Amino acid sequence: MLRLLIEPIVRAALAEDLGRAGDITTDAVVPANAEVTALVVARQPGVLAGLEAGLLAFELLYPSLCL
């Protein structure tokens, strides 16, 4: 149910941010075959908000991404 609510918003945000040309700055400075591993680390306890929207954005951009 949550996906039905947030997917149109995530798609609209991606379209606004990337437009038709994609992310020109990233394309100019990051090699196409670059890979990255990342950790999200908090300095203190807190609340993580927006995780579903963030994961959906990655899924929409990179359907083969394994999380």
C-alpha positions as CSV (number, residue, x, y, z in Angstrom):
1,M,0.0,0.0,0.0
2,L,2.8,2.5,0.9
3,R,4.4,1.9,-2.5
4,L,1.2,2.9,-4.3
5,L,1.3,6.2,-2.4
6,I,4.9,7.1,-2.7
7,E,5.8,5.8,-6.2
8,P,4.3,8.7,-8.1
9,I,6.1,11.2,-5.8
10,V,9.4,9.4,-6.2
11,R,9.0,9.2,-10.0
12,A,8.2,12.9,-10.1
13,A,11.3,13.8,-8.0
14,L,13.6,11.7,-10.1
15,A,12.2,13.2,-13.3
16,E,12.7,16.7,-11.9
17,D,16.2,16.0,-10.7
18,L,17.5,14.0,-13.7
19,G,15.4,15.5,-16.5
20,R,15.9,14.1,-20.0
21,A,19.7,14.4,-19.9
22,G,20.3,12.5,-16.7
23,D,22.8,13.7,-14.0
24,I,25.3,15.6,-16.2
25,T,27.7,16.3,-13.4
26,T,27.9,12.7,-12.3
27,D,28.3,11.6,-15.9
28,A,31.2,14.0,-16.3
29,V,33.2,13.0,-13.3
30,V,32.3,9.4,-12.3
31,P,33.4,6.5,-14.6
32,A,30.5,4.5,-16.0
33,N,31.9,1.3,-14.5
34,A,32.5,2.7,-11.0
35,E,31.2,0.7,-8.1
36,V,30.6,1.8,-4.6
37,T,29.9,0.2,-1.2
38,A,28.4,2.4,1.5
39,L,27.4,2.3,5.1
40,V,24.9,4.6,6.8
41,V,26.3,5.3,10.3
42,A,24.6,7.4,12.9
43,R,26.6,9.2,15.6
44,Q,23.8,8.9,18.0
45,P,20.5,7.0,18.3
46,G,17.7,8.6,16.1
47,V,14.9,7.9,13.7
48,L,15.6,6.9,10.1
49,A,12.9,8.6,7.9
50,G,12.4,8.1,4.1
51,L,14.0,4.7,3.8
52,E,11.1,3.3,1.7
53,A,11.3,6.3,-0.7
54,G,15.1,6.0,-1.0
55,L,15.0,2.3,-1.7
56,L,12.3,2.8,-4.2
57,A,14.3,5.4,-6.0
58,F,17.3,3.0,-6.3
59,E,14.9,0.3,-7.5
60,L,13.4,2.5,-10.2
61,L,16.8,3.7,-11.4
62,Y,18.6,0.3,-11.2
63,P,16.0,-2.6,-11.3
64,S,18.8,-5.2,-11.1
65,L,20.2,-3.7,-8.0
66,C,20.3,-6.3,-5.2
67,L,19.7,-4.8,-1.7
